[in-house]
Amino acid sequence: MSGKTAFFEHFDRHAHGKGLKGATTHYCPGCGHGLAHKYVAESLVELGVEERTVMISPVGCAVFLFYYFDTGNTQAAHGRAPAVALGHKLANPESIVVSYQGDGDLASIGLAEIIHAAQLGIPISVVFINNAIYGMTGGQMAPTTLMGQTSTTTPHGRGRMQGPPMRVSEMISQLDGATYVERCALYDQRTRKACKKAIKKALTLQVEGRGFGFVEVLSECPTHWGMSSIDAEAHVRDVLSKAYPLGVLKDEAAEPWFAPEKPCFDPGRVVEVIEASAERPERFCSGFPEHVDPVDVSIKLAGAGGDGAQTAALLVTKAAINEGFDATHIPSYGPESRGGTSYADVHIARDEVLSPAAPEPHVLVAFNAPSLAKFASAVRPGGVIIYDSSVISAAPEVDASVRVYPVPCAEIASSLGARVVKNVVALGALQEALKLLADESFLTTLRLSLASKCAMIPVNEEAYRWGVKAVREGISAFDD
């Protein structure tokens, strides 16, 4: 090999890359991760693709992989490395993407993701490190832990109540989308050479656009097996590889097929595809609502399923975007949405929303009692609470600086003959209480949103005006 390498010259994790520690990894002595890293790195260089490679590191022992590989790197959430890998591959088809995962990460919380990725068959390469234990978090039982094997969560050994271990490679090999599946080991020179060959083959198939490659590596874990490095190698040879037989489980490489056009990220093309208008919408605000916050206003709208909190949140977001601000709407649906509380968080930023969540909102709009009880105390001092007094009988106890507006949203909507517009009543109340944008900002957004249901525009406009009036005149109960 040449002097090229896919590793960094120094590993900054230890001593900032200085001295002997700058050439060592965080793995325990005798761990198989180091060899697996070496074979991936050598294969990338031999194929000449290290400059266009993206390594996906997971949660687990390989979490710090990005300290070692001088390639593109993305840190994935627990189990989600295959999904992230697919995103990279589809966004940049010329990239070489390696999803590097342990058994706890891939075979437990990430099982759905790896099955989907394998069945999809898009050329990515997966290196699956199986040491039959949760290594990083303390030696708990993993999906691949052997029958009778002790762990911190099976001190008497894995038994029938924990079920038999999962043979992941056999499962992947049964999927039509998988092209190449092989199980390897690292306990002697012969198996190490075979492992390097398997990893390189999986990468080659990706380079050639032939399909999905999956390489399982039976790896030593002396620390959590309670063995010396030599005994751990013998354990892989004599025990682990008997439960998980080595060899090729599937090799059905197709003709090269993956050659999609590189995605277009041109804003003009996006506007064309979604049939949007490039014409700048009319604006009605004189500036950002800095009287609420100098740079970022957060709003939480909450209620039961069907209360319209999500729709109202989307309308606020669209109105803010039309005014030229950055805005986000993040819905939260859970089992509580049926009678309890589901919610939407909205941010409106002068320049850029940095986090879409609103744990301490400036404003809370609550459509039912559970929502008010759950979120009222989170409203920051000086904030605003608007609640539907039609269904909520008592005002919340909050900081004295928080302004509270009871608005009979449901009663007003019912009097207009359309109970579904109670969220628009709340929208009008929100604007009047906060002077967030401008009345016409919201009314214009309403009209645009109802362009395909023109008959609904008048009642929605009337609902909005009643919301404004309810706050302006202090209407907390409504009798038509």
C-alpha positions, 0 to 999 in steps of 0.5 A, spaced: 500 500 500 501 507 499 502 511 504 495 514 504 490 512 509 483 513 511 485 515 518 487 522 521 494 522 522 493 524 530 487 522 534 484 528 538 480 524 543 486 523 547 491 528 549 489 533 543 492 528 539 499 529 542 504 524 544 503 516 544 496 517 546 494 521 540 495 514 536 491 510 540 483 509 540 478 509 546 477 501 545 479 496 550 485 492 549 483 486 545 477 489 542 475 487 535 473 494 533 480 496 532 481 491 527 475 492 523 476 500 523 483 498 520 480 493 514 475 499 513 480 504 512 485 500 508 479 498 503 477 505 502 484 507 500 485 501 496 478 502 492 480 510 492 474 512 495 476 515 501 475 522 499 468 521 497 466 516 503 461 518 509 462 514 515 456 513 520 457 512 527 452 510 532 451 510 539 455 504 543 462 503 543 463 506 536 460 512 538 467 516 537 469 513 530 469 520 527 475 521 531 479 516 527 476 516 520 479 522 516 472 522 511 466 525 512 462 523 518 455 523 521 453 521 528 446 518 528 441 517 533 441 510 537 439 505 531 438 510 526 445 509 522 442 506 516 436 511 515 442 516 516 446 512 511 440 512 506 439 520 506 446 521 505 446 516 499 440 519 496 442 526 497 449 525 494 449 518 489 456 519 488 458 518 496 460 511 499 456 510 505 458 506 511 454 504 516 458 502 522 454 499 528 454 494 534 449 489 536 446 493 541 445 499 536 443 495 530 439 489 532 435 492 538 433 499 537 435 499 530 432 493 527 426 496 523 431 501 520 436 495 518 431 491 515 428 497 511 435 499 508 436 492 506 430 490 503 430 497 499 437 494 497 440 501 495 447 500 495 450 502 502 455 498 506 453 496 513 459 493 518 455 490 524 460 488 530 457 483 534 460 481 541 454 479 544 453 484 549 452 491 550 459 494 551 459 501 552 453 501 557 456 496 562 455 489 559 447 488 559 444 483 555 444 484 547 439 481 542 445 477 540 447 474 547 448 467 547 443 462 551 446 461 558 451 467 557 451 472 563 451 479 563 449 485 568 441 484 566 442 476 566 446 474 572 444 467 572 445 467 564 440 468 558 434 463 559 428 461 556 424 467 558 429 472 555 428 468 548 434 465 544 439 470 541 437 473 534 441 471 528 441 478 524 445 476 518 441 470 517 435 474 517 438 480 512 440 474 507 432 472 506 430 479 504 430 480 497 433 487 497 440 484 500 445 483 495 451 480 499 451 478 506 457 475 510 459 473 517 466 474 519 471 473 525 477 476 528 480 470 532 486 468 527 490 471 521 486 466 516 479 469 519 482 476 519 484 476 512 477 473 510 474 479 514 478 484 510 476 481 504 469 481 506 469 488 508 472 490 501 467 486 497 461 490 500 464 496 499 466 494 492 459 492 490 457 499 493 462 503 488 460 499 482 452 500 484 450 493 485 447 493 491 446 492 499 452 489 502 452 487 510 458 484 513 457 481 520 464 481 524 464 477 531 468 481 535 472 480 542 469 483 548 474 481 553 472 487 558 465 484 559 466 477 558 471 477 563 476 474 559 483 475 557 484 477 550 487 470 548 481 467 552 476 472 548 479 470 541 478 462 543 471 464 546 469 467 539 473 461 535 470 455 540 463 458 542 461 464 538 462 462 531 459 455 533 452 459 535 453 464 529 457 460 523 462 464 519 461 464 511 457 467 506 450 467 507 448 471 500 452 473 494 447 475 489 450 481 486 446 484 480 448 488 474 450 495 476 443 499 476 444 504 481 446 511 477 440 516 479 441 523 477 444 527 483 438 531 486 437 538 484 437 543 490 436 549 486 431 553 489 427 555 483 426 548 481 423 547 488 418 552 487 416 549 480 416 542 483 411 544 489 407 549 484 409 555 489 409 562 487 416 565 486 412 572 487 413 575 494 407 575 498 404 582 500 406 584 507 403 588 512 407 588 518 412 594 519 417 590 523 419 584 527 414 583 534 420 585 538 416 587 544 415 580 545 422 578 544 428 581 540 429 575 536 425 569 537 418 568 539 415 562 541 408 559 542 405 553 544 398 551 542 395 545 545 388 541 546 385 535 545 384 531 538 380 535 533 380 542 537 384 545 531 391 547 535 395 544 529 391 548 524 392 554 528 399 553 529 400 552 521 396 558 520 401 562 525 407 559 521 405 561 514 403 568 516 410 569 519 413 566 513 409 571 509 411 577 513 419 575 511 420 571 518 423 565 519 418 560 522 417 553 524 411 549 526 413 542 530 406 538 532 406 533 537 401 527 537 401 522 542 396 517 545 394 523 549 391 526 543 384 523 544 381 527 550 388 529 553 392 534 550 396 534 544 400 540 542 404 544 537 410 548 538 411 555 533 417 559 533 417 566 529 425 568 529 427 575 526 433 571 522 433 564 524 429 559 528 435 555 532 431 550 536 423 548 534 421 546 541 418 551 545 419 548 552 418 555 555 413 559 551 412 566 550 404 564 549 400 559 551 393 557 547 389 552 551 383 549 548 382 544 554 383 543 561 388 538 561 392 542 556 392 548 561 394 544 567 400 541 563 403 547 560 401 554 564 406 553 569 411 553 563 409 560 560 415 565 561 414 571 566 411 577 562 408 572 557 400 571 555 395 565 556 389 564 552 384 559 554 377 557 552 373 559 557 367 555 554 370 548 557 375 551 562 372 554 568 378 556 572 383 560 570 390 557 572 395 560 578 401 563 574 406 568 575 403 575 576 407 578 570 403 573 566 397 576 562 391 571 562 385 571 557 379 567 558 376 567 551 369 563 549 372 560 543 367 554 542 361 558 544 363 563 539 364 558 534 357 555 535 354 561 535 357 562 528 354 555 526 361 552 525 364 549 531 370 547 527 372 555 527 374 555 534 381 555 533 380 561 528 377 565 534 383 563 538 387 566 532 384 573 533 385 573 540 392 571 540 393 577 535 389 582 539 393 580 546 400 580 543 400 584 537 404 579 534 403 580 526 398 584 523 390 583 522 391 582 515 397 578 516 392 572 518 386 574 514 390 573 508 393 567 510 386 564 512 384 566 505 390 563 501 389 557 506 381 556 504 382 558 496 379 551 495 373 552 500 371 559 498 365 558 502 368 557 508 372 564 508 366 569 511 365 564 517 372 564 518 373 571 517 368 573 522 370 568 527 377 571 527 374 578 528 370 575 534 376 573 537 379 580 537 373 583 540 373 578 545 380 580 548 379 587 546 372 588 550 374 582 555 368 577 553 369 571 557 362 568 556 358 568 550 350 568 549 348 569 542 
